[in-house]
Amino acid sequence: MIKALLSIFQESANSFDGQEKDEEVILLLRRHPFTILLPLSLFGLACLVPIAIGVIFWSYLSAHGWLDLFLLVSGVWFLAFWLAIFYSLTIYTLDTVIITDRRIIDSDQRGLFNRKISELHSHRVQDVSTHTNGLIETILKFGDITVQTAASEKQFIFHQIPKPDRVKDVIMQVARSRDSGVKAVIQGDM
């Protein structure tokens, strides 16, 4: 049971829950790592606040009997940031896009107990576009991908995906191969 629970944190490019027979996973995508590094670094800096206060005011706190209160508040502070880091890493890890030879599955993790899974069959893909916004996204090569479906259906938007132009090409190759009945051959690496 514990192995099954921990398996969600292991990246497997070969299988996933709900995979159809003979369905081949082509890409497993997450947001670019930069998108998680920024919040984690801010959490890390915030964790330094009690340490700095303790170093600067240690003699004052101990002389006036506030040391125990300071240590309690610091402990609560560290616990809150530990939980925030865990929450951020969990959302980052579970928020995925899976591209197979038959469909695109978007698992949008919105909270610890709030997930939305959308599925798009590749024959419904009408158009794929990418959007890179700003200097950081351009330098680090990540951006948004919009998949336009048949007229009555909605757009699928995948945010902050690494190498969006390459992913767009892969999605279009899969859609074209599905229309022609020929298996997609994806060249190059991600």
Residue pairs with C-beta under 8 A, 6 or more apart in sequence:
8 93
8 94
9 93
11 28
12 28
13 25
13 28
14 25
15 25
16 25
16 98
16 105
18 105
19 25
19 100
20 102
23 100
23 101
23 102
23 103
24 100
24 101
25 98
25 99
25 100
26 99
26 100
26 101
26 170
26 174
26 184
26 186
27 97
27 98
27 99
27 167
27 170
27 190
28 96
28 97
28 98
28 99
29 96
29 97
29 98
29 99
29 158
29 161
29 162
29 167
30 92
30 93
30 95
30 96
30 97
31 92
31 95
31 142
31 159
31 160
31 161
32 140
32 142
32 160
32 161
32 162
34 136
34 140
34 142
35 92
35 142
35 160
36 88
36 89
36 92
39 88
40 85
40 88
40 89
43 81
43 84
43 85
43 88
46 81
47 77
47 78
47 81
49 77
50 70
50 73
50 74
50 77
50 78
53 70
54 61
54 70
54 74
60 66
61 67
61 70
87 112
90 109
90 112
91 109
91 110
91 111
91 112
94 107
94 109
94 115
95 107
95 108
95 109
96 106
96 107
97 104
97 105
97 106
97 107
97 158
97 161
98 104
98 105
98 107
99 167
99 170
99 171
99 174
100 174
101 122
101 174
101 177
101 178
101 183
101 184
102 121
102 122
102 178
103 119
103 120
103 121
103 122
104 119
104 120
104 122
104 125
104 147
104 156
104 171
105 117
105 118
105 119
105 120
106 117
106 118
106 119
106 120
106 156
106 158
107 115
107 116
107 117
108 115
108 116
108 117
108 118
109 115
110 116
118 156
120 147
120 149
120 153
120 156
122 171
122 174
122 175
122 178
123 175
123 178
123 179
124 149
124 150
124 153
125 147
125 148
125 149
125 171
125 172
125 174
125 175
126 148
126 149
126 150
127 147
127 148
128 145
128 146
128 147
128 148
128 168
128 171
128 172
128 175
129 145
129 146
129 148
129 168
130 143
130 144
130 145
130 146
130 164
130 165
130 167
130 168
131 143
131 144
131 145
131 146
131 164
132 138
132 141
132 142
132 143
132 144
132 164
133 143
133 144
137 143
137 160
141 162
141 163
141 164
142 160
142 161
142 162
142 163
142 164
143 160
143 161
143 164
144 157
144 158
144 159
144 160
144 161
144 164
145 157
145 158
145 161
145 164
145 167
145 168
145 171
146 155
146 156
146 157
146 158
147 155
147 156
147 157
147 158
147 171
148 155
149 155
149 156
158 167
161 167
162 190
163 190
166 188
166 190
167 190
170 186
173 184
173 185
173 186
174 184
174 186
176 184
177 183
177 184
177 185
178 184
